[in-house]
Amino acid sequence: MMVRGKWVYRPHETLHLANRKFIENEVFITPFIDTVLAERLCGKCMVVPVKIAMHNVVEGVNPNDLFVCECRYLGKPRYFTKIKTWPFPEEEDALKLTSRSRPLSPVRVTSNFMNVDGVADREDDEKSQTHSSSSSEEDDRLRDSVILDIDRPEVPARAEADADGRTYLLAMRTHSGKYHDVGQFVLVFNPQKPT
């Protein structure tokens, strides 16, 4: 069985300034949609807007499995945008909520990249400089690209190949490791076939 959904990142999975503060249990909705095998899922959690979590108690959800979301993360360095309207109103309407007598105020904590002294941790910067690529062209090209390093299976459109031997896929992975989904156009070139 396959499950399709959006990627949600925790603060340590984003590129951000070291002095940025985050709400406890905060996550960020991304534009990245993926299909994964159901057995890869390790549990169930719930993501709600900050206002709902601060003013209400969500019934039937373990507090450790409840995450709040205030911003979108667009995958670029330090690129966060506040969410004006919640993108999943149907799920929000289905929640069983109990109003709090006094609303909570969000507790913001410093980034994992910040030391106890309030100084940014420089170890990662030094490591990345020693292992940096020698090709500046490659660095420029890859700077703005977002790479999700996860194993994605090929998803066939039909169980069998056509009579002419062609196989149609909803999602495919190339030999170089790139992953392509329906709607992304790929030119497949066969060097043995004359043009």
Steps between C-alpha positions, in 0.01 A plus 500: 500500500623849415440820696517845339556822692700815555838509668505684831841606633617547856722802573826301489410381147485855361764751398466797734697759691652358818336768716146425378258387772234233455184407688523170687376215275494734198509357150488660155278398209694469174384490137661157459245223438611138506363147486652247739434142600267473800746276689751791506265697726599474864192645667220751496524868591299816447602844372275794593527878466662681793181691585299180540764336720535807724125559548372139502578148615480247215304198622628147439858599415805434716669839572834350387344424159355850456706744292430866429558681173531875452704522177565338166855402410576527130827307498733790440744627760315699767179517296201484735159660441218538752185305420208741465227239443535136600536286183300207642163642618319162476737341751475805726119475505518129591705564817338449840603806699449610859562867579769580754404717798810714433676494163861385502771731379748340259835414657782566254828311526830568325621300204695174540787676324543740793731412791408551865715816495279650228769457233434319173664158470781535242601131466262434211622810313864394532422145382305624200783733398759220508276268296374764256483426131780633283264581215339839555272437200354194671460693826314782324269256326421301816465795738130556432399138445323304770598136532302258714730206563242226546445165333197521270354197322396499134120500468367316192181636338384146417592160637618367161690641204312579177495254209784693335716461812472858627473561873316809622589646838331755727836562665846391388859511617784534251835321522660823622265500801269784388131449572225614262126515572193529276488850351876536481615462142805289421663446160617139486788454256610161373856525359458174305204631303584729203344846501 
